[in-house]
Amino acid sequence: MRSKVTLKELTGTKIIYAVLLVCYYWMWARRDWHDYYETIQNAVVVFTVLFLAIQADRIRKYSKEEKDELAIQNLRRADAVGYKVMVLAAIVIAFGCVVTFLDGIMAGYALVGTVLAVCVMRFIIFCVMDSKGI
């Protein structure tokens, strides 16, 4: 891959990090066991190692390139929206745990699911803002 690394690409790969977080939480929090779980776990670990190695190279290349200031400002705006959504979601999840006596495992699933949803939302907002040149 000799192509230029864009901020859109680096922002989009954060979704893969969030998916990996959901996978790892599922591996830690499940209460049952099936024989094929070991295969899934090994595949996730191998994918994580390979993905992080590729990403380290892409981030190194990005740090050497000229930065797009407008894209960086758009990303900061998208981050601000994502932060506000995440705070609101954490408050709702905490309140749900208190009121409905939600157990810790379900609260954890709600949190990692929210992280995944916020990552996708952040990427979509950033792409829209970047394409319109706001």
N, CA, C and O atoms as CSV, one atom per row, in Angstrom:
chain,resi,resn,atom,element,x,y,z
A,1,MET,N,N,0.825,-1.177,0.000
A,1,MET,CA,C,0.000,0.000,0.000
A,1,MET,C,C,0.876,1.249,0.000
A,1,MET,O,O,1.431,1.621,1.034
A,2,ARG,N,N,0.997,1.873,-1.114
A,2,ARG,CA,C,1.795,3.082,-1.226
A,2,ARG,C,C,0.923,4.332,-1.285
A,2,ARG,O,O,1.433,5.426,-1.523
A,3,SER,N,N,-0.362,4.188,-1.078
A,3,SER,CA,C,-1.260,5.327,-1.175
A,3,SER,C,C,-1.099,6.234,0.041
A,3,SER,O,O,-0.586,5.829,1.084
A,4,LYS,N,N,-1.551,7.465,-0.126
A,4,LYS,CA,C,-1.498,8.440,0.940
A,4,LYS,C,C,-2.491,8.059,2.034
A,4,LYS,O,O,-3.616,7.655,1.742
A,5,VAL,N,N,-2.083,8.186,3.273
A,5,VAL,CA,C,-2.940,7.866,4.412
A,5,VAL,C,C,-3.763,9.107,4.727
A,5,VAL,O,O,-3.221,10.195,4.918
A,6,THR,N,N,-5.081,8.928,4.777
A,6,THR,CA,C,-5.963,10.052,5.064
A,6,THR,C,C,-6.491,9.969,6.490
A,6,THR,O,O,-6.481,8.913,7.123
A,7,LEU,N,N,-6.943,11.100,6.962
A,7,LEU,CA,C,-7.547,11.137,8.293
A,7,LEU,C,C,-8.853,10.351,8.306
A,7,LEU,O,O,-9.237,9.793,9.333
A,8,LYS,N,N,-9.532,10.310,7.168
A,8,LYS,CA,C,-10.779,9.535,7.058
A,8,LYS,C,C,-10.499,8.044,7.262
A,8,LYS,O,O,-11.272,7.343,7.916
A,9,GLU,N,N,-9.401,7.572,6.703
A,9,GLU,CA,C,-9.021,6.163,6.882
A,9,GLU,C,C,-8.701,5.859,8.337
A,9,GLU,O,O,-9.139,4.843,8.875
A,10,LEU,N,N,-7.940,6.734,8.969
A,10,LEU,CA,C,-7.581,6.506,10.367
A,10,LEU,C,C,-8.802,6.583,11.279
A,10,LEU,O,O,-8.891,5.846,12.261
A,11,THR,N,N,-9.739,7.467,10.959
A,11,THR,CA,C,-10.965,7.568,11.745
A,11,THR,C,C,-11.839,6.335,11.540
A,11,THR,O,O,-12.460,5.848,12.485
A,12,GLY,N,N,-11.889,5.833,10.318
A,12,GLY,CA,C,-12.690,4.645,10.029
A,12,GLY,C,C,-12.164,3.401,10.704
A,12,GLY,O,O,-12.938,2.516,11.069
A,13,THR,N,N,-10.847,3.323,10.875
A,13,THR,CA,C,-10.297,2.136,11.527
A,13,THR,C,C,-10.605,2.093,13.018
A,13,THR,O,O,-10.473,1.043,13.647
A,14,LYS,N,N,-11.010,3.207,13.582
A,14,LYS,CA,C,-11.421,3.196,14.990
A,14,LYS,C,C,-12.663,2.321,15.178
A,14,LYS,O,O,-12.897,1.803,16.270
A,15,ILE,N,N,-13.448,2.159,14.134
A,15,ILE,CA,C,-14.613,1.271,14.204
A,15,ILE,C,C,-14.151,-0.168,14.412
A,15,ILE,O,O,-14.773,-0.921,15.161
A,16,ILE,N,N,-13.068,-0.545,13.755
A,16,ILE,CA,C,-12.541,-1.900,13.921
A,16,ILE,C,C,-12.039,-2.094,15.349
A,16,ILE,O,O,-12.219,-3.165,15.929
A,17,TYR,N,N,-11.411,-1.065,15.919
A,17,TYR,CA,C,-11.003,-1.146,17.323
A,17,TYR,C,C,-12.219,-1.369,18.221
A,17,TYR,O,O,-12.162,-2.164,19.159
A,18,ALA,N,N,-13.314,-0.671,17.938
A,18,ALA,CA,C,-14.530,-0.819,18.746
A,18,ALA,C,C,-15.126,-2.216,18.588
A,18,ALA,O,O,-15.606,-2.795,19.562
A,19,VAL,N,N,-15.101,-2.758,17.380
A,19,VAL,CA,C,-15.594,-4.125,17.159
A,19,VAL,C,C,-14.728,-5.121,17.932
A,19,VAL,O,O,-15.243,-6.071,18.522
A,20,LEU,N,N,-13.418,-4.902,17.925
A,20,LEU,CA,C,-12.532,-5.770,18.694
A,20,LEU,C,C,-12.821,-5.659,20.188
A,20,LEU,O,O,-12.764,-6.659,20.903
A,21,LEU,N,N,-13.128,-4.454,20.666
A,21,LEU,CA,C,-13.490,-4.281,22.067
A,21,LEU,C,C,-14.738,-5.086,22.410
A,21,LEU,O,O,-14.793,-5.734,23.455
A,22,VAL,N,N,-15.741,-5.046,21.533
A,22,VAL,CA,C,-16.963,-5.824,21.756
A,22,VAL,C,C,-16.638,-7.318,21.772
A,22,VAL,O,O,-17.145,-8.052,22.620
A,23,CYS,N,N,-15.804,-7.769,20.848
A,23,CYS,CA,C,-15.422,-9.196,20.811
A,23,CYS,C,C,-14.700,-9.617,22.082
A,23,CYS,O,O,-14.997,-10.667,22.652
A,24,TYR,N,N,-13.750,-8.796,22.527
A,24,TYR,CA,C,-13.019,-9.147,23.735
A,24,TYR,C,C,-13.923,-9.116,24.963
A,24,TYR,O,O,-13.782,-9.952,25.855
A,25,TYR,N,N,-14.846,-8.162,25.018
A,25,TYR,CA,C,-15.763,-8.148,26.155
A,25,TYR,C,C,-16.646,-9.401,26.146
A,25,TYR,O,O,-16.910,-9.988,27.196
A,26,TRP,N,N,-17.095,-9.800,24.966
A,26,TRP,CA,C,-17.897,-11.028,24.877
A,26,TRP,C,C,-17.092,-12.222,25.384
A,26,TRP,O,O,-17.625,-13.082,26.085
A,27,MET,N,N,-15.797,-12.274,25.028
A,27,MET,CA,C,-14.965,-13.391,25.484
A,27,MET,C,C,-14.789,-13.370,26.993
A,27,MET,O,O,-14.726,-14.432,27.612
A,28,TRP,N,N,-14.707,-12.197,27.603
A,28,TRP,CA,C,-14.507,-12.105,29.045
A,28,TRP,C,C,-15.794,-12.317,29.830
A,28,TRP,O,O,-15.753,-12.864,30.932
A,29,ALA,N,N,-16.932,-11.899,29.293
A,29,ALA,CA,C,-18.156,-11.853,30.086
A,29,ALA,C,C,-19.091,-13.035,29.880
A,29,ALA,O,O,-20.070,-13.162,30.616
A,30,ARG,N,N,-18.834,-13.890,28.925
A,30,ARG,CA,C,-19.787,-14.978,28.678
A,30,ARG,C,C,-19.764,-15.984,29.820
A,30,ARG,O,O,-18.769,-16.136,30.528
A,31,ARG,N,N,-20.876,-16.652,29.971
A,31,ARG,CA,C,-21.040,-17.586,31.084
A,31,ARG,C,C,-21.096,-19.042,30.631
A,31,ARG,O,O,-21.149,-19.947,31.465
A,32,ASP,N,N,-21.085,-19.272,29.346
A,32,ASP,CA,C,-21.143,-20.646,28.849
A,32,ASP,C,C,-19.880,-20.942,28.052
A,32,ASP,O,O,-19.025,-20.075,27.874
A,33,TRP,N,N,-19.777,-22.173,27.579
A,33,TRP,CA,C,-18.618,-22.557,26.794
A,33,TRP,C,C,-19.042,-23.582,25.752
A,33,TRP,O,O,-19.743,-24.546,26.059
A,34,HIS,N,N,-18.606,-23.359,24.519
A,34,HIS,CA,C,-18.775,-24.310,23.435
A,34,HIS,C,C,-17.399,-24.551,22.808
A,34,HIS,O,O,-16.496,-23.723,22.931
A,35,ASP,N,N,-17.257,-25.665,22.153
A,35,ASP,CA,C,-15.953,-26.027,21.599
A,35,ASP,C,C,-15.452,-25.036,20.546
A,35,ASP,O,O,-14.247,-24.813,20.433
A,36,TYR,N,N,-16.357,-24.447,19.785
A,36,TYR,CA,C,-15.925,-23.537,18.730
A,36,TYR,C,C,-15.524,-22.158,19.262
A,36,TYR,O,O,-15.003,-21.350,18.493
A,37,TYR,N,N,-15.743,-21.861,20.537
A,37,TYR,CA,C,-15.332,-20.582,21.111
A,37,TYR,C,C,-13.813,-20.414,21.049
A,37,TYR,O,O,-13.317,-19.305,20.849
A,38,GLU,N,N,-13.087,-21.500,21.218
A,38,GLU,CA,C,-11.625,-21.415,21.181
A,38,GLU,C,C,-11.148,-20.990,19.795
A,38,GLU,O,O,-10.197,-20.217,19.677
A,39,THR,N,N,-11.796,-21.486,18.754
A,39,THR,CA,C,-11.450,-21.094,17.392
A,39,THR,C,C,-11.734,-19.609,17.175
A,39,THR,O,O,-10.928,-18.903,16.569
A,40,ILE,N,N,-12.866,-19.141,17.662
A,40,ILE,CA,C,-13.211,-17.722,17.531
A,40,ILE,C,C,-12.186,-16.865,18.272
A,40,ILE,O,O,-11.722,-15.855,17.745
A,41,GLN,N,N,-11.835,-17.265,19.488
A,41,GLN,CA,C,-10.857,-16.519,20.271
A,41,GLN,C,C,-9.515,-16.441,19.562
A,41,GLN,O,O,-8.912,-15.369,19.497
A,42,ASN,N,N,-9.045,-17.546,19.035
A,42,ASN,CA,C,-7.761,-17.545,18.344
A,42,ASN,C,C,-7.797,-16.674,17.101
A,42,ASN,O,O,-6.836,-15.959,16.814
A,43,ALA,N,N,-8.894,-16.726,16.362
A,43,ALA,CA,C,-9.017,-15.895,15.164
A,43,ALA,C,C,-9.017,-14.408,15.523
A,43,ALA,O,O,-8.404,-13.601,14.824
A,44,VAL,N,N,-9.699,-14.047,16.604
A,44,VAL,CA,C,-9.739,-12.642,17.024
A,44,VAL,C,C,-8.355,-12.173,17.461
A,44,VAL,O,O,-7.952,-11.055,17.139
A,45,VAL,N,N,-7.640,-12.998,18.176
A,45,VAL,CA,C,-6.295,-12.623,18.631
A,45,VAL,C,C,-5.350,-12.454,17.445
A,45,VAL,O,O,-4.607,-11.475,17.387
A,46,VAL,N,N,-5.367,-13.385,16.509
A,46,VAL,CA,C,-4.498,-13.284,15.329
A,46,VAL,C,C,-4.858,-12.043,14.514
A,46,VAL,O,O,-3.972,-11.308,14.076
A,47,PHE,N,N,-6.155,-11.809,14.310
A,47,PHE,CA,C,-6.574,-10.618,13.573
A,47,PHE,C,C,-6.117,-9.351,14.287
A,47,PHE,O,O,-5.662,-8.410,13.637
A,48,THR,N,N,-6.230,-9.310,15.604
A,48,THR,CA,C,-5.821,-8.135,16.365
A,48,THR,C,C,-4.342,-7.846,16.185
A,48,THR,O,O,-3.957,-6.700,15.953
A,49,VAL,N,N,-3.515,-8.866,16.290
A,49,VAL,CA,C,-2.068,-8.679,16.148
A,49,VAL,C,C,-1.725,-8.191,14.747
A,49,VAL,O,O,-0.948,-7.248,14.595
A,50,LEU,N,N,-2.294,-8.820,13.720
A,50,LEU,CA,C,-2.017,-8.394,12.347
A,50,LEU,C,C,-2.540,-6.985,12.082
A,50,LEU,O,O,-1.858,-6.177,11.451
A,51,PHE,N,N,-3.733,-6.693,12.554
A,51,PHE,CA,C,-4.323,-5.375,12.327
A,51,PHE,C,C,-3.507,-4.281,13.007
A,51,PHE,O,O,-3.276,-3.226,12.415
A,52,LEU,N,N,-3.069,-4.518,14.241
A,52,LEU,CA,C,-2.269,-3.521,14.942
A,52,LEU,C,C,-0.920,-3.300,14.267
A,52,LEU,O,O,-0.423,-2.174,14.246
A,53,ALA,N,N,-0.320,-4.351,13.715
A,53,ALA,CA,C,0.951,-4.196,12.999
A,53,ALA,C,C,0.769,-3.346,11.743
A,53,ALA,O,O,1.579,-2.463,11.461
A,54,ILE,N,N,-0.298,-3.618,10.991
A,54,ILE,CA,C,-0.571,-2.830,9.784
A,54,ILE,C,C,-0.886,-1.385,10.160
A,54,ILE,O,O,-0.417,-0.453,9.507
A,55,GLN,N,N,-1.680,-1.202,11.213
A,55,GLN,CA,C,-2.049,0.147,11.636
A,55,GLN,C,C,-0.843,0.941,12.125
A,55,GLN,O,O,-0.762,2.145,11.883
A,56,ALA,N,N,0.076,0.301,12.796
A,56,ALA,CA,C,1.282,1.001,13.258
A,56,ALA,C,C,2.051,1.569,12.070
A,56,ALA,O,O,2.550,2.693,12.131
A,57,ASP,N,N,2.147,0.799,10.996
A,57,ASP,CA,C,2.827,1.282,9.793
A,57,ASP,C,C,2.062,2.430,9.158
A,57,ASP,O,O,2.670,3.415,8.738
A,58,ARG,N,N,0.724,2.323,9.077
A,58,ARG,CA,C,-0.085,3.395,8.469
A,58,ARG,C,C,-0.009,4.685,9.301
A,58,ARG,O,O,0.060,5.777,8.737
A,59,ILE,N,N,-0.021,4.569,10.614
A,59,ILE,CA,C,0.064,5.750,11.475
A,59,ILE,C,C,1.447,6.393,11.352
A,59,ILE,O,O,1.567,7.618,11.373
A,60,ARG,N,N,2.479,5.579,11.226
A,60,ARG,CA,C,3.826,6.114,11.040
A,60,ARG,C,C,3.910,6.899,9.733
A,60,ARG,O,O,4.510,7.972,9.687
A,61,LYS,N,N,3.306,6.362,8.671
A,61,LYS,CA,C,3.297,7.066,7.390
A,61,LYS,C,C,2.491,8.359,7.481
A,61,LYS,O,O,2.883,9.376,6.908
A,62,TYR,N,N,1.365,8.324,8.200
A,62,TYR,CA,C,0.521,9.512,8.328
A,62,TYR,C,C,1.263,10.623,9.068
A,62,TYR,O,O,1.115,11.798,8.732
A,63,SER,N,N,2.054,10.260,10.064
A,63,SER,CA,C,2.760,11.280,10.838
A,63,SER,C,C,3.812,12.008,10.005
A,63,SER,O,O,4.217,13.115,10.362
A,64,LYS,N,N,4.260,11.408,8.905
A,64,LYS,CA,C,5.254,12.033,8.036
A,64,LYS,C,C,4.632,12.894,6.939
A,64,LYS,O,O,5.336,13.654,6.275
A,65,GLU,N,N,3.310,12.779,6.744
A,65,GLU,CA,C,2.647,13.503,5.668
A,65,GLU,C,C,2.165,14.874,6.137
A,65,GLU,O,O,2.099,15.158,7.333
A,66,GLU,N,N,1.832,15.708,5.161
A,66,GLU,CA,C,1.289,17.028,5.456
A,66,GLU,C,C,-0.143,16.879,5.971
A,66,GLU,O,O,-0.921,16.081,5.447
A,67,LYS,N,N,-0.479,17.648,6.995
A,67,LYS,CA,C,-1.785,17.523,7.635
A,67,LYS,C,C,-2.820,18.426,6.962
A,67,LYS,O,O,-2.496,19.522,6.503
A,68,ASP,N,N,-4.052,17.961,6.911
A,68,ASP,CA,C,-5.180,18.724,6.406
A,68,ASP,C,C,-5.858,19.393,7.601
A,68,ASP,O,O,-6.557,18.734,8.371
A,69,GLU,N,N,-5.652,20.691,7.753
A,69,GLU,CA,C,-6.150,21.410,8.934
A,69,GLU,C,C,-7.676,21.410,9.021
A,69,GLU,O,O,-8.232,21.290,10.113
A,70,LEU,N,N,-8.360,21.543,7.881
A,70,LEU,CA,C,-9.818,21.536,7.897
A,70,LEU,C,C,-10.356,20.178,8.360
A,70,LEU,O,O,-11.325,20.110,9.116
A,71,ALA,N,N,-9.717,19.105,7.900
A,71,ALA,CA,C,-10.139,17.766,8.324
A,71,ALA,C,C,-9.908,17.569,9.815
A,71,ALA,O,O,-10.714,16.926,10.488
A,72,ILE,N,N,-8.822,18.111,10.332
A,72,ILE,CA,C,-8.540,17.996,11.766
A,72,ILE,C,C,-9.593,18.753,12.572
A,72,ILE,O,O,-10.044,18.266,13.609
A,73,GLN,N,N,-9.989,19.943,12.107
A,73,GLN,CA,C,-11.039,20.701,12.794
A,73,GLN,C,C,-12.376,19.961,12.740
A,73,GLN,O,O,-13.110,19.922,13.728
A,74,ASN,N,N,-12.685,19.380,11.592
A,74,ASN,CA,C,-13.924,18.605,11.473
A,74,ASN,C,C,-13.917,17.407,12.408
A,74,ASN,O,O,-14.940,17.075,13.008
A,75,LEU,N,N,-12.774,16.763,12.532
A,75,LEU,CA,C,-12.678,15.614,13.439
A,75,LEU,C,C,-12.882,16.054,14.887
A,75,LEU,O,O,-13.519,15.348,15.670
A,76,ARG,N,N,-12.348,17.206,15.237
A,76,ARG,CA,C,-12.547,17.714,16.600
A,76,ARG,C,C,-14.020,18.005,16.868
A,76,ARG,O,O,-14.516,17.749,17.965
A,77,ARG,N,N,-14.718,18.539,15.869
A,77,ARG,CA,C,-16.159,18.790,16.031
A,77,ARG,C,C,-16.919,17.477,16.186
A,77,ARG,O,O,-17.810,17.368,17.027
A,78,ALA,N,N,-16.568,16.488,15.381
A,78,ALA,CA,C,-17.222,15.176,15.481
A,78,ALA,C,C,-16.914,14.532,16.828
A,78,ALA,O,O,-17.775,13.874,17.413
A,79,ASP,N,N,-15.690,14.717,17.323
A,79,ASP,CA,C,-15.332,14.195,18.642
A,79,ASP,C,C,-16.160,14.844,19.743
A,79,ASP,O,O,-16.567,14.178,20.694
A,80,ALA,N,N,-16.410,16.152,19.612
A,80,ALA,CA,C,-17.205,16.861,20.615
A,80,ALA,C,C,-18.631,16.313,20.658
A,80,ALA,O,O,-19.193,16.128,21.738
A,81,VAL,N,N,-19.212,16.053,19.495
A,81,VAL,CA,C,-20.559,15.480,19.446
A,81,VAL,C,C,-20.542,14.069,20.045
A,81,VAL,O,O,-21.422,13.714,20.829
A,82,GLY,N,N,-19.548,13.277,19.676
A,82,GLY,CA,C,-19.440,11.918,20.211
A,82,GLY,C,C,-19.252,11.899,21.715
A,82,GLY,O,O,-19.799,11.038,22.404
A,83,TYR,N,N,-18.477,12.850,22.228
A,83,TYR,CA,C,-18.277,12.935,23.673
A,83,TYR,C,C,-19.590,13.210,24.394
A,83,TYR,O,O,-19.886,12.592,25.417
A,84,LYS,N,N,-20.369,14.132,23.860
A,84,LYS,CA,C,-21.648,14.469,24.492
A,84,LYS,C,C,-22.607,13.288,24.452
A,84,LYS,O,O,-23.322,13.038,25.422
A,85,VAL,N,N,-22.631,12.565,23.350
A,85,VAL,CA,C,-23.490,11.392,23.238
A,85,VAL,C,C,-23.033,10.309,24.211
A,85,VAL,O,O,-23.866,9.651,24.835
A,86,MET,N,N,-21.740,10.117,24.347
A,86,MET,CA,C,-21.213,9.084,25.237
A,86,MET,C,C,-21.520,9.401,26.692
A,86,MET,O,O,-21.870,8.506,27.461
A,87,VAL,N,N,-21.392,10.678,27.081
A,87,VAL,CA,C,-21.724,11.067,28.455
A,87,VAL,C,C,-23.204,10.817,28.734
A,87,VAL,O,O,-23.561,10.283,29.784
A,88,LEU,N,N,-24.053,11.199,27.800
A,88,LEU,CA,C,-25.489,10.971,27.962
A,88,LEU,C,C,-25.797,9.473,28.060
A,88,LEU,O,O,-26.596,9.057,28.899
A,89,ALA,N,N,-25.171,8.673,27.212
A,89,ALA,CA,C,-25.406,7.228,27.244
A,89,ALA,C,C,-24.922,6.611,28.554
A,89,ALA,O,O,-25.582,5.730,29.105
A,90,ALA,N,N,-23.775,7.069,29.057
A,90,ALA,CA,C,-23.270,6.541,30.332
A,90,ALA,C,C,-24.221,6.887,31.474
A,90,ALA,O,O,-24.435,6.070,32.369
A,91,ILE,N,N,-24.788,8.080,31.449
A,91,ILE,CA,C,-25.748,8.467,32.485
A,91,ILE,C,C,-26.990,7.595,32.402
A,91,ILE,O,O,-27.497,7.140,33.428
A,92,VAL,N,N,-27.487,7.356,31.192
A,92,VAL,CA,C,-28.680,6.521,31.017
A,92,VAL,C,C,-28.400,5.090,31.468
A,92,VAL,O,O,-29.240,4.475,32.126
A,93,ILE,N,N,-27.237,4.558,31.123
A,93,ILE,CA,C,-26.893,3.191,31.532
A,93,ILE,C,C,-26.768,3.099,33.049
A,93,ILE,O,O,-27.257,2.147,33.656
A,94,ALA,N,N,-26.114,4.083,33.664
A,94,ALA,CA,C,-25.979,4.079,35.124
A,94,ALA,C,C,-27.343,4.175,35.796
A,94,ALA,O,O,-27.612,3.467,36.766
A,95,PHE,N,N,-28.209,5.055,35.278
A,95,PHE,CA,C,-29.543,5.190,35.841
A,95,PHE,C,C,-30.336,3.889,35.653
A,95,PHE,O,O,-31.083,3.477,36.540
A,96,GLY,N,N,-30.166,3.255,34.498
A,96,GLY,CA,C,-30.836,1.979,34.253
A,96,GLY,C,C,-30.373,0.898,35.200
A,96,GLY,O,O,-31.165,0.046,35.603
A,97,CYS,N,N,-29.108,0.915,35.562
A,97,CYS,CA,C,-28.593,-0.072,36.518
A,97,CYS,C,C,-29.191,0.145,37.905
A,97,CYS,O,O,-29.495,-0.815,38.614
A,98,VAL,N,N,-29.353,1.395,38.283
A,98,VAL,CA,C,-29.890,1.688,39.605
A,98,VAL,C,C,-31.377,1.372,39.681
A,98,VAL,O,O,-31.838,0.768,40.650
A,99,VAL,N,N,-32.120,1.772,38.675
A,99,VAL,CA,C,-33.575,1.636,38.720
A,99,VAL,C,C,-34.029,0.202,38.474
A,99,VAL,O,O,-34.896,-0.298,39.191
A,100,THR,N,N,-33.468,-0.460,37.484
A,100,THR,CA,C,-33.954,-1.787,37.111
A,100,THR,C,C,-33.088,-2.912,37.651
A,100,THR,O,O,-33.313,-4.078,37.327
A,101,PHE,N,N,-32.126,-2.583,38.451
A,101,PHE,CA,C,-31.214,-3.582,38.997
A,101,PHE,C,C,-30.583,-4.418,37.883
A,101,PHE,O,O,-30.489,-5.642,37.981
A,102,LEU,N,N,-30.162,-3.742,36.843
A,102,LEU,CA,C,-29.469,-4.360,35.715
A,102,LEU,C,C,-28.152,-4.931,36.227
A,102,LEU,O,O,-27.439,-4.263,36.976
A,103,ASP,N,N,-27.826,-6.143,35.836
A,103,ASP,CA,C,-26.579,-6.727,36.330
A,103,ASP,C,C,-25.384,-6.126,35.595
A,103,ASP,O,O,-25.534,-5.466,34.566
A,104,GLY,N,N,-24.220,-6.364,36.134
A,104,GLY,CA,C,-22.994,-5.761,35.609
A,104,GLY,C,C,-22.647,-6.196,34.204
A,104,GLY,O,O,-22.108,-5.412,33.423
A,105,ILE,N,N,-22.950,-7.436,33.877
A,105,ILE,CA,C,-22.616,-7.939,32.548
A,105,ILE,C,C,-23.439,-7.221,31.482
A,105,ILE,O,O,-22.911,-6.840,30.438
A,106,MET,N,N,-24.718,-7.038,31.742
A,106,MET,CA,C,-25.563,-6.331,30.776
A,106,MET,C,C,-25.170,-4.859,30.676
A,106,MET,O,O,-25.229,-4.276,29.593
A,107,ALA,N,N,-24.774,-4.263,31.780
A,107,ALA,CA,C,-24.297,-2.880,31.740
A,107,ALA,C,C,-23.017,-2.790,30.923
A,107,ALA,O,O,-22.812,-1.821,30.192
A,108,GLY,N,N,-22.162,-3.788,31.041
A,108,GLY,CA,C,-20.934,-3.816,30.236
A,108,GLY,C,C,-21.235,-3.937,28.756
A,108,GLY,O,O,-20.631,-3.251,27.932
A,109,TYR,N,N,-22.185,-4.824,28.419
A,109,TYR,CA,C,-22.591,-4.937,27.012
A,109,TYR,C,C,-23.165,-3.614,26.504
A,109,TYR,O,O,-22.913,-3.218,25.366
A,110,ALA,N,N,-23.931,-2.942,27.348
A,110,ALA,CA,C,-24.498,-1.654,26.943
A,110,ALA,C,C,-23.387,-0.629,26.722
A,110,ALA,O,O,-23.451,0.156,25.776
A,111,LEU,N,N,-22.385,-0.630,27.572
A,111,LEU,CA,C,-21.282,0.317,27.415
A,111,LEU,C,C,-20.450,0.051,26.165
A,111,LEU,O,O,-20.155,0.979,25.412
A,112,VAL,N,N,-20.069,-1.207,25.935
A,112,VAL,CA,C,-19.258,-1.473,24.737
A,112,VAL,C,C,-20.086,-1.301,23.472
A,112,VAL,O,O,-19.556,-0.909,22.433
A,113,GLY,N,N,-21.375,-1.590,23.549
A,113,GLY,CA,C,-22.252,-1.324,22.402
A,113,GLY,C,C,-22.359,0.163,22.118
A,113,GLY,O,O,-22.400,0.582,20.961
A,114,THR,N,N,-22.404,0.963,23.184
A,114,THR,CA,C,-22.443,2.410,23.015
A,114,THR,C,C,-21.138,2.927,22.420
A,114,THR,O,O,-21.151,3.816,21.568
A,115,VAL,N,N,-20.024,2.377,22.861
A,115,VAL,CA,C,-18.735,2.778,22.279
A,115,VAL,C,C,-18.719,2.478,20.785
A,115,VAL,O,O,-18.269,3.304,19.991
A,116,LEU,N,N,-19.202,1.315,20.403
A,116,LEU,CA,C,-19.265,0.964,18.980
A,116,LEU,C,C,-20.184,1.917,18.219
A,116,LEU,O,O,-19.831,2.394,17.140
A,117,ALA,N,N,-21.353,2.192,18.774
A,117,ALA,CA,C,-22.300,3.100,18.106
A,117,ALA,C,C,-21.729,4.512,17.986
A,117,ALA,O,O,-21.911,5.167,16.959
A,118,VAL,N,N,-21.042,4.983,19.021
A,118,VAL,CA,C,-20.451,6.321,18.964
A,118,VAL,C,C,-19.324,6.367,17.940
A,118,VAL,O,O,-19.168,7.375,17.251
A,119,CYS,N,N,-18.535,5.303,17.821
A,119,CYS,CA,C,-17.480,5.270,16.806
A,119,CYS,C,C,-18.055,5.343,15.395
A,119,CYS,O,O,-17.536,6.069,14.547
A,120,VAL,N,N,-19.113,4.601,15.149
A,120,VAL,CA,C,-19.756,4.640,13.827
A,120,VAL,C,C,-20.353,6.019,13.579
A,120,VAL,O,O,-20.206,6.576,12.492
A,121,MET,N,N,-21.031,6.572,14.590
A,121,MET,CA,C,-21.633,7.895,14.454
A,121,MET,C,C,-20.566,8.963,14.206
A,121,MET,O,O,-20.758,9.858,13.382
A,122,ARG,N,N,-19.454,8.867,14.915
A,122,ARG,CA,C,-18.353,9.816,14.753
A,122,ARG,C,C,-17.807,9.768,13.337
A,122,ARG,O,O,-17.544,10.809,12.735
A,123,PHE,N,N,-17.636,8.568,12.803
A,123,PHE,CA,C,-17.123,8.418,11.450
A,123,PHE,C,C,-18.089,9.005,10.426
A,123,PHE,O,O,-17.668,9.687,9.491
A,124,ILE,N,N,-19.379,8.742,10.601
A,124,ILE,CA,C,-20.381,9.268,9.664
A,124,ILE,C,C,-20.418,10.794,9.723
A,124,ILE,O,O,-20.434,11.457,8.686
A,125,ILE,N,N,-20.432,11.347,10.930
A,125,ILE,CA,C,-20.447,12.802,11.068
A,125,ILE,C,C,-19.207,13.411,10.446
A,125,ILE,O,O,-19.291,14.416,9.739
A,126,PHE,N,N,-18.054,12.808,10.705
A,126,PHE,CA,C,-16.809,13.327,10.133
A,126,PHE,C,C,-16.827,13.277,8.612
A,126,PHE,O,O,-16.415,14.234,7.956
A,127,CYS,N,N,-17.301,12.172,8.046
A,127,CYS,CA,C,-17.344,12.052,6.580
A,127,CYS,C,C,-18.275,13.087,5.964
A,127,CYS,O,O,-17.948,13.686,4.940
A,128,VAL,N,N,-19.435,13.301,6.583
A,128,VAL,CA,C,-20.373,14.294,6.058
A,128,VAL,C,C,-19.769,15.693,6.144
A,128,VAL,O,O,-19.828,16.459,5.183
A,129,MET,N,N,-19.195,16.020,7.288
A,129,MET,CA,C,-18.617,17.356,7.450
A,129,MET,C,C,-17.425,17.553,6.517
A,129,MET,O,O,-17.244,18.633,5.955
A,130,ASP,N,N,-16.620,16.519,6.355
A,130,ASP,CA,C,-15.434,16.631,5.502
A,130,ASP,C,C,-15.810,16.736,4.036
A,130,ASP,O,O,-15.155,17.456,3.283
A,131,SER,N,N,-16.854,16.028,3.618
A,131,SER,CA,C,-17.258,16.082,2.205
A,131,SER,C,C,-17.898,17.421,1.843
A,131,SER,O,O,-17.765,17.896,0.715
A,132,LYS,N,N,-18.591,18.024,2.809
A,132,LYS,CA,C,-19.217,19.311,2.564
A,132,LYS,C,C,-18.256,20.478,2.778
A,132,LYS,O,O,-18.565,21.611,2.407
A,133,GLY,N,N,-17.105,20.213,3.367
A,133,GLY,CA,C,-16.120,21.268,3.581
A,133,GLY,C,C,-16.546,22.270,4.646
A,133,GLY,O,O,-16.219,23.453,4.554
A,134,ILE,N,N,-17.261,21.810,5.636
A,134,ILE,CA,C,-17.741,22.693,6.705
A,134,ILE,C,C,-16.585,23.126,7.561
A,134,ILE,O,O,-16.772,23.875,8.519
